[in-house]
Amino acid sequence: MRNALRPLRIVWRRLTSMRTALILLFLLAVAAVPGSLLPQRPLNASKTASYISSHGSWGRFLDAIGMFDVFGSVWFAAVYLLLFVSLVGCLIPRIRVHARALLRKPLPAPRHLDRLPESARFETSVGADEYAASARSALGRRWRVVRREESSGAVTLSAEKGYSRETGNLIFHIALLSSLVLIAVGRLYNYEGQRVVVEGPNNGFCNTISQYDSWNPGRFAAEGKVQPAPFCIDELTKFTASFTADGEPSSFRADIRYRPSLDAKERTATIRVNHPLRLEGDRVYLISHGFAPSVTVHMPDGTVVHDTAVFIPTDAATLLSEGAFKESGKPDAKQDIGISGLFAPTPVDKGNGLITSASPRVENPVLSIFVYLGDLTGSGGPQSVYSLDHSKMKRIGKANLHVGQTTTLSNGVRVTFDGWKPWASLQVSHDPAQGWLLVAAVAMVVGLFGSLGVRRRRLWVRIAPGARDGGPSPTVVTVGGLARSDSGHFPAEFATLAEKLQAAAPPVEPAQPADVVGAGKD
């Protein structure tokens, strides 16, 4: 039975070694790289599908090995779990060993201190007990010192310091292990909801699942074990985007009105990139922004419809955006109006009516539209609010409109470009472990500094009575030192310590010559 378990013990020892833990930590960091470089299906399914279709067999291969859901893949979870087990397995024995080392007294002095890498020898006129007290005081409080008496009559001091090096090392790894646990707990209880909010009144939302454009809960949040905080974002009062001279974004600012609870008074706040609004344990981030053109549509039946639609940027550099207006006519009349459009904030005419944008700044914008008449239900499947299914519709015209311009089409249809409003995408994030993760991160930094900046030292002092002819016997002091870990600094440190110990010893007075009595003459 023992032989049968031997391979398992070997595997366990290898898994719980610090080298294995470091390798697994490196693999976890490498495994997280594709999650930052490739689109992830849980965050943006449409972008992921577009990437796969545009890259053919290579995209399908990456999808097969889980590269578009890295943090939910089996292999990432395996590395994560192995790292957790490895850290637990190597930390528990090290904590026991370190605890025993802290309780154990410093080792007795070696017999031959002059054979150690660093040693010194001097004499003093005071007795062994008196000098032992002076030497203890000279070492200071940073040294753990134990006094012993040898059978030869000598007094020894055994001193050690640098235990905080291993303490810092353990703090670092315990904090790392804690962060892994906290990340896992946070993923279970977290949720993220996104909502596009157009500037102006009557476009707000409350922190409920039904009012989000997208909702990504953790497992326990999806099961209803997490109750969202009851706050409301009532209005995006103003959104401001600033750009440099060459069109690069410099700052984004969203001024909002909100209520911390349903019955609370309204408050105002400003949200900037990486400066979220914090509410009841949740954080409201400013994620992106764009434009929402407004149109007035005269329907075939004579009714007039005013509509504002959110357009999604297709070019992040120039904010050229696309979207759709969907205006329903009388039921079963198949007189619906669908408008597919492009919004160019700084328009450039490329010829033949093709419009693009040169900059994200808004300067005399153009709304390029294609107008369709027919049945908006299309193929009958689910549709995106940002695109138009015109499979059961007929195109009745197109136009490029500046603000205030109107195009007149067949069947009495007229479309007027009334203007535009900015919109901002707000993300509400809840992660109960975030504060504790910050504590773990600080502990990791503190532990790392402790493990790198502290060195283990051992020092012994032997105080023995000497012998001298023709006078009082001096006390001989022998000092020896040993560095458990060093980078070349210990010789200088030992020399300083030896000088302090010698300075604490009164020097031996020179022996007086004996009186000589001579024979004189009478």
N, C-alpha and C positions, 0 to 999 in steps of 0.2 A: 504493500500500500504506500509506504514511504517513497519507494522508487517511482511509483506511478504519479505521485504528486510533485516530484522533483521538477519536471518541466514547467509546471504551473508556478512553482516558487521562483524559478529563474525568470519567467515572463513577468511576474509581479515585481521582482527586484529591478528588472530593466525598466518597467513602466513607471515605477515610483522613484526613479533616480532623478536628480536635478537636471542632468543632461537631457533626459527624455522630456522633462517639462519645458525646458528652453526650446527644444526642437519643435514641440507641439505648439508652443506660443508663437514661434516664427511661422509655422504652417498656418495657424489661425489668421495671422496678419496677412500672409500671402493669399489665403483663400478669400479674404474680404475685399481684395483688390477688384475682382470682376464685378462685385456689387456696386462699385463706384464708377466703373468705366462703361458697363453695359446697362441698357434699360432693364428695369426690374418689373415683372408682371404685376406684383401686388401694388406697385405705385403708379404705373402707367401701362395698362394692358394694351391700349391702342398703339402706343409708340413701340412696345415690344413686338406686337404683331407686324407692324410696318418694318421693323428691323429684320425680323426673320424672313419676311417675303422678299426684301431687297437683297439679302445675302444668300439666298438659295440653300444649297446643301450645307454650307458652312453654318448658316443660321439654324438649320434644323439639327445639326450635330450639337451646337451649343445648347439648344433647347433640350436635347435628349439627356445631356449630362447635368442639367439643372443650373446653367449659368444665368438664366433669366429669373431665377428665384433663389439666389445664392444662400441667403440667410434662412431659408426654409428647406434647403436641400438635405438629403440624407448624409452626404459626405461632410458637409459643414457641421451638422449636428454631431457626427461621429468624432470629428476633431475636437469639438467643443467639450463633449462628454469625456473623452480620453484625457484632455488637459485638466479637467476638473478632478478626475480620479487620480491622475498623476500628482497634482498638487496636494490633495488630501493625503495620499500615501506617503509622500516625502516630507510633509510638514509635521505630521503627528510624531514620528520618531525624533525629528530634530528639535521639536519643542520639549520633549522629555529629556533629551540629552542636554539641552541648554538649561533647563530648570535644575537638573542635577549639578551642572557646572556652577550655577549661581549659588547653590547651597554648599558646595564643597569648598573647603578652605584651600588657600594657595599651597602649592607643593612645598615640602621641606627643601632646604638649601642643599645643592649638590656638595659633595665632599671637596672637590677641587674647583673653586670659583674662578681661579686664574686660567682655567682651560676653556671657559666660555668665550663666545665671539667678542664680547666686550667685558673688560674687567679693569679694576683699579685697586690700589692699596695705599694706605696712609696710616699714620699713628696719631694718637691723641693722648692727652694727659689725664682725662677723666676716666672714671670707671665704666664698666660695660653697661650697667643698668642706667646710669645717667646719660651716656651717649645714645643708648637705644631709644630713650624718650626724646632726645633732641633730633635723632634721625627720623623718627616717626613724624615729628612735627614738621621737619623739612620736606618730607615727601608730599604733605598736603592731603586733602580729603579725596582726591581723585583716585588714589591708590587704595586697594583693599590690602590691609597689612595684618599679618599674624606673627606674633612673637613666640619663639620656641627656645628652649634651653637644651643644649647638647650635653652628653655625658662627660665631654672633655672640660666642661665649665664654660664654654663659649655660648654667647647669646646670638641668635639669628633672627633676622626679620625677613619674612617672605612676602613680597608685594606683587600684586597683579592689577592691571587695568586694561580697558578695551573691550569689556564684555558687551558694551552697547553696539559693537560692530555686528555681532551675531543677532543681537536684539533688533537692530535696524533691518538686517536681512530678513528676519522672520516677520517683522511688521510689513515689509514690502510684499512678501509672498502671501501673507494672510490677507492684506488689503486687495491683492490681485485676485485671490480666491473669492473674497467677498464681492468684488466687482462682478465676477462671473455669475455669482448667485443673484446679485441685484439686477443684472441685465436680464436674466431669465425670468425673475419675478416681475420686472417691469414689463416685459413682453406679454406676460399673461394678463396683467391688469390694465394695460394702456389702451388708449383709443386715439384716433386721429380723424377729424372731420374737416372737410374743405367746403368753402362756400364762396362763390363769386358775388360781390356786392357792388352794385352800381351806385355812383355818387348821387345823392339826393334822398328825399324822404320816401318812406314806404318801401324800402328795399332791405331792411334789416332782417335779422334772424335771431332765434333763441337756441340755446344749447340742447337741442333735442334731435334725435336721429332723423326724423322725417324732414327736417329743414336743411339738411346738408346735401350738397351736390354729390359728394363721395364720403363714405364712412368705412374706416378700416379699424375694427376693434381687435383687441387681443382675445384669447380664448375665453377668459372669465368675463371680460366685458361683453363679449357676444352672448354669453349665457345669462346676462342680466345681473351679474354679481357686483357690478360697478355702477353706481348711480351718478350720471352726469350732473355737474354743478348747475344750478338753476339761474344762469345769467343770460342776458340778452344784449346783442349788439344792435342798437336801434337804428343807427344811421351812419353812413359814411358821409360826413359833412363836406370834406374836401380831400382830394388826392393831388399831391404835387410830385412831379418827376423832374429832376434836374439833369442836364447833360452837359458834357464838355463841348468845346468848340468843334471837335471832330466827331461828335455824335455818341461818344461813350457815356454810359450812365454814371452819374456821380452821387446821387442821393434820391431816395424815395421816402415819402412821408404820407401817412394816412391819418387824418384827424377824424375821430369817431365820437359818437355819443353812445353810452352804454349804461346798463343797470346791473349791479352786482347780484341782485336777486329780483324776483318778479315784482315785489312790492317796494323796492328801494327807489330813491330819487335818482334821476338821470345824472350822470357824470360825464365829463369830457376827458379824452386821453389822446395821445399821439403814439402811433406805432411806426417804428422804422425797422429796416432790415437788421436782424440780429438783436433787436431791442423789443421783445414782445411785451404785450400787456398780460399781467399775471392776475388771475381771478380764481379764487377758491381752489387752488391747487392745479388749475389749468393755465395754459399759456396760449395766447392768441398771436400768431406770427403773420407778418406780411410776406407773402410768397411770390406773387407776380402781379402784373397789371396789364391793362390793355384799354381798348376803346369800345364803346357801345353806341353805334349810330342810331339816330332817331329818324323815322320816316312817317309821312302821312300818305295813306293809300285810299284812293277813291275806288270802291269795289264796283263790280259790274251791276249790282242791284241798286247802286246809288248811295249806299252807306259809306261813311267815312271812318277810317280806323287810324288811330295814332299808336305807334309801336316803337319800342326801343329794344334792340337785341344785342346781346353780348357777342362780339367778334373775337376769335382766338388768333393770336399772332402765329403766322407761318414762317416768319423770318425774325429771329430774335434781335438781329442787328438793326433792322429798319422798322420793326413792328408792323410790317405789311400784314394785315389781318383778314380773315375770311369768316363768314357766318351766314345766317339765313333768317328771313322773316317768313312767318307762316300765318296767313290770315284766312280764316274759315268763312265761307259764304253760307247761304241758306242750306239746311240739311238736304241731302240727296239731289242738290241742284248741280253738283260738280262745277261750281263757280268759285272754287277756292283760288286764292292768289298765293303763289310761292315766289320768293325773291332770294336768289343766291347772289351774294355780293362779296366784293373786296374793298377794304378800307385802306387807303394810302394816306398816311399823315402828312408826308411831304411828297406829293405826286411827281412822277416822271413819266411822260408819254413816250413809249417805245415805238409808236407807230401802229397803224391799223387799229386804233382804239385800245391797245394793250397798255395798261397802267401798272406801274410798280412804284416803290417808295425809295427815296434816297436817304432818309434820316428818320429817327424815331420822334423828332420834334414835330409838332402840329403846325404846319404852315400852309394855309389854303388847301385843306384836305379834299380828297375826291372819293366819292362812293361809286364804285363800278358795279352795276347790277345786271342780272339776267332775270327777267320776269316771266313766270309761267302761270298758266291758267288750267284748271282741271281739278283732280281729286288728290288731296294732300295725303290720303292714307297710303298711297304708293303700293308697295308689295305686300303690305299688311303686317310686316315685321316691326320690331322695335326700331325707333329712329333716334338719332342724336339731335339735340336742340341746336347744334352748331352746323348742321348740314341739311340739305334738302333732297328728299327722294322724289324725283320728278318723272318716275317711270310711267305714271298715269296722268301726266300733264303735258301741255303743249306750250312751247316757248312763244311768247307774243311780242317780245322786244328786249332791247338792251340799251343801256345808256351809261355815260360817265357824268356824275352830277357833283357840282360844287354846292356848298351850303346855300339853301334858298332856291335852288333850281328845281324845275319840275319837268318830267317827261310824260307825254300823253301817248297812250297805246290804244289798241283796238278794244272793242266792247266797253268803251267809256272808262277804261282803267287809267288812272293817273297816279304817279308816284312823285312825292316831293321829299327832297333831302333836307330835313329840318335842322340838323346839327349833330352833335355827338356829346357824350359824357364819358369820363374815365371810369374804369372799374378796377377793383382790387380783389385779389384772391386771398382770403384769410383762412388760416389753418389753426384749428383748435386742437391742442395736444395735451394729453393727460398721461403722466408717468409718475406714479407714486414713489418710485425708487430713485428719482433724479437727485433729490437732496442727499440721500445716503451715498449715491455714487460720487458726489462731489467730496464727501467726507473720505470715502475710500481712495479717491485720487490724491487728496492732500496727504493721507497716510502713506501712500505709495511714494510720494516725493520725499517726505520726511524720512521714511525708512531707507530710501535709496541714498540720501545724503549721509545718513548714519552709517550705512554699510560701506560706503566709499571713503568717508572722511575720517573714520576711527580705525586705529591700528592696535592690535593686541600686543601687550608688553608684559614681561616678567623681570623682576629685579630681586636680588637677594643681597643681604648685608650680614656678614659674619663679624662679630665683635669678640675678640679673644685677648686674654692677657698676654703681653709679650715678655721678653726677658732682656735685661741690660746689665752689664757689669758696671759696678761703681755708682749706682744711683737707683731711683725708683723705677719700677717696671712700667713701660708705657702700655697703652691698649692698642692693639693692632686691628684695624678695620679693613676688611676685604669686601669689595663690591663686585658683583657679577650681573650681567644683563643678557636677556635673550628676547628677540623679537619673533613672535609667532607669524607675523605677516609684515613685510617691510618692502619699501621701494627705495632703500638707500638712505633713509633719514635717521635711522636709529643711532648710528655712531655719534652724530652731532648731539642728538637728544641725550644719549648716555653721558657724553662728556659734560653737558650742562648739569645733569643730575649728580654726577660725581663731584663737581665743583660745589654744588649746594650742600652735599653731605659732608664734604671736607670743611666747608665754611662753618658748619655746625659743630665741628670738633675743635676744641682748644688745642693749639699746637703743643708738642712736647718740648719742654725746656732742655737746652743742651746739658749734658752731664757735666757736673763740676769736677775738676781734677782733684785728686786726693792731696791732703797736706803732706809735705815732705819735711821731716825733721833732720837737720844736718848736725854733725859734731863740730863744735867750734873750739878755738884755742882760748885758754885762760889769759 
